[in-house]
Amino acid sequence: MPNLKVVDMTGKEVGEIALSDAVFAAEINESVLHSAVKSYLANQRQGTQSTLTRTEVSGGGRKPWRQKGTGRARQGSTRAPQWTHGGIALGPKPRSYRFTLNKKVKRIAMHSALSSKVADNAMIVVSEIKNAEYKTKTMAAMLKALGSEKKALVVLPEVDRMTAKSMANIPGVKTAYVNTLNVYDILNCDKFIVAKEAAEKIQEVYA
């Protein structure tokens, strides 16, 4: 059972937390992590790209010249794909790229992602992450004290608009809640900063 120290917003150690082996010390399955990330990115795609086929391009209703006797290749329309201003052959059309993973695979992926952060010493548990006012400076000072200078994912136990808004302007920082966590965001961050209450909830949900 991995034990992590708990620090306050100034980086001072204030205690320790015991983490579940099933959630934070599971075997890291890279194949499942790849599938989870691929699914997440595919589901973000809008799939709205569209090209006009020869039936959709304006014009081209008249045969450009007679079928025989001109010496030129036969043509039925000036909007065929080989013509300038013609339609696009086999171009992209609106479609959904979405695909889903089954629940068991999603759970294994989440366990692997969380365990990888503990294994890399990239998870920081903070006793409480809270801001009394809309002030980015306070949150920036906290991140600096915790040694988070690059990309960070800050996990809050419940919706806290003031704290989340205070971090919204900090480059590379993303906030999430226990119920909005996803594998991609966990793997994409350099520091995984979790409020103690949020860490306990994560254990309850994914144990």
N, C-alpha and C positions, 0 to 999 in steps of 0.2 A: 504493500500500500504506500504510494508516494506521499510524502509530506512536504508541503511548500510553506515557506514563511509568508506571513501576512504583513503587509506594510500599510502605512497611512499615506495620505496624499503628498506628504513631504518626503517620502521614501524611507521613513524610520520604521524599523521592525517593531510590530506590536503584538505578534502572536504567531500561531502556526495552524495550518489546516490539513487534515488528513483527507486525501482524495481516494475515490473508489478505483480499485484495480481494473474493474470491468470497463470503466469509462476513460480513465486517464492513464492506464498502463496496459492497454490492449495491444495485441500484435498489429503492427502497421501493415495494412494490405494495400500496396501501391496500385494494383490492378483495379481495385474497387474505388480508390481515390481518383484514379484517372477517369473512370466511368462517371463518377459523381460530378467532377469538374466539367467534363464534356457535356453532360446533361444540363448543368446549370447555364453554361455559355450558350448552348443551343436554344434553351428556353428563353434567353434574353433577346434572341434575334427577332426582329419584327416581320421579316419575310414579305415586305411590301414592294420589293423591286419588281419592275414590270417593263417589258419592251413591247413594241407594236409589231404584230405580224402583218403579212401582206394583206390580210382581210381588214385590218384596222387602220392602215395608213390612208390618209386622205388622197383621193385622186386615183388615176390609173384605170378608170373604167373602160376607156377606149383602147382597142388594139392599136399599138403604135404604127404598124405597117401591115400590108397584106401578107398572107401566109406564104405565098410562093412568088417567085419571079424577081425578087429584089437582089438576090445574092447574099443577103444577110441572114443571120440565124433567126429562126422563127421566134416571135415574142408575142405573149398574150396580154401583157400589162407592163407599164413602166414602174409598177410598185412591187415587182418580183424581187427577191433578195439580192440578185446579182446587179440590180440597178442602183445608181446613186439616188438617195431619198426613198429607196424601196424599204420593204418590211424586213424585220430581223428573223432569220431562220433559227429555230430551236433556242430562242433567248429565254431569260428567266421570267417567270410569271409568279404572282403572289402565291405563297405556300407557307405552311407551318413546318418549322424545323423541330417542333417540340417532341420529346420522347420522355418517358417516365421510367424510373427505377422502382423495383418493388421495395416494400418497407424494410425487409431484412437487409438488403444491400445498402439502403440509405443509413440504417442504424450502424452497420459495420463501418461505412465511410465516415460517419460522424465520430465514432470511437477512434478510428485511425487518425483522423485529423487532430482531435483533442490530444491524443497520446503523443503525436509527433511534436506538438508544441511543448509538452512537458519534457519529452526526451531531449529536445534541443535547448532546454532552459530558456524558452521564449515566453513562458506563461508567468504573468505577474498577478498576484491576488492582492487587491487593495481592500482594506477594512470597510471603506465607504467612499463612493464617488458621488459627490453632490456639490452643486454650486448654488449659493444663496441668491445670486443675481445673474443677469445676462452679461457675463464678463469672460471674454476669451482669454485674457491674461492669466486668470487663475488656473484654467485648464492647461494652458501652455506651460505654466510653471510646474504643474503636476507631472506632465509628460517629461519635462526636462529632468525633474528629480528622479523619475523612474528609469531614466536612461533610454527613453524612446525618442530617437532622433529621426527615424525614417517612417515607414508605414506602420500604423498601429490600428488594431481593432479593439475598441473599448466596449465591453459588454455590461449593460446595466440590468438590474433585476426587474425593473418595471418601467413603464413609460414616464420619462422625466424630460419634458420639453425644454426646460431651462438649461439643464446640463447638456443635453444633446445640441441645442442651439449654440451654446457657448463653445462647442468644439467644431461646429460646422465650418468655420472659416480657417481652421488649421490644416495646411496641406498634408495630404497623406493619412489623415485620421478619419476613421469611420466609426460610427456608433451603431450598436445593435442591442437587441433585447434577447432574452432567453428564447422567446418564441419566434424570433426572426433569424436565428443563427443559421448559417449555411457553410458547407464544407469549403467552397471557393474562397469566401472571405477569410476564413480561419487560415487556410494555406497561403493566402496572398499577403498576409501581414507579417512584419518582422517581429512585432511584439503583440502578444495576446494578453490584453489587460482586462481583468475580470473583477468586478466587485465581489466581495466575499459572499454576500447573499445570492448573487447570480450564480456563483460557482456551486453553491449548495442546491440551487434549483436545477442546474444542469445535471447534477448527479441524480436528482430525483426523477427527472424526465427521461434520461438516457440510460439509467442503470438497468 
